[in-house]
Amino acid sequence: MEVSKLKKLIEDCFTTIYFKYAGEWGNVEPCYNEKTGYSYSCYYGDVDIILSDIDDVMNLKFVCGKSLNEISNDLEDVDW
């Protein structure tokens, strides 16, 4: 999936985005709270982190030491 499309899916805060990479499932779960604004829970393997900026989500190397920007075209079974 193109990186811009993946970022837009996550940024739209519609629902959890699931993906598979290197045989393992991960996801990014967007959330919104009136007090704190947007946040994104990022899960893959042993990584479980909450970020508040979409650019941080796309640049964080939480998937096998790589960022979503780096591997977006290699993700399998992207679903929401």
N, C-alpha and C positions, 0 to 999 in steps of 0.2 A: 504494500500500500504506500502511495506517495506520502512523504513526510507531512506535507501541508494538509492533506486530507485527514491523516491520523490526528494531527494537532487540532484541526477544526472539530473532529468528532469529540475529542476530550474536552476541548474548550467550550463546546455548546452545553456541557453539563447536563446531558440528556440521561445517560445511564452508564453503568459500568462497561468499560471496554475490555474484552477478554482477548488474549492473544497467546500463541504458542511459539516458543523459540527454543531451539536445541532440545526438542522433545519435552519441554516443561512448560506448564501453563503459568501465566501471569495476568495481571490486570491493573487497570487504573480506574479508580472509583471517584468520580467528581462529586463534590458535595457543596451545598450552599447554606449558609447560616446568616441571618440578617445582621447579627452582631459582628461576626468575623469575616464575612464575605465568602469567597470561594476557597476551597481546599481540595487537594487531590491525594487520595491514598494510593500509594504505589506498592504493588506486591509482585515479587518474583523470587522463587527459592526461599532463602532465609531473610530476604529483605522485606521490610514492612515499614514504610516511612510515609509521613504526611507532609506535603509541601503546599504552599499557598500561591505559587506563581507558575503559570503554565510553561514558561520558558525553562524554569528549574526542572519541571517534570520531563521536558523533552531533552534536556542536557545532562540530567543525572545518570551516571553510569551504574544503574541498578540491575541490568539484565546481562549476566555473564561478563560484567566489567565494561559493558557498552551502553550507550545512550539510545533512546528511541530515535533520535535524529540519525544515528549511525546505522541502525538496523531496521528501520521501518519497512524497507522493501523486502526484507528477509523474514518478516513475521508471517506465521502461518495461522490459519483459522481465526482471523480477526473477526470478532462478533460483538454485538451489543444487544 
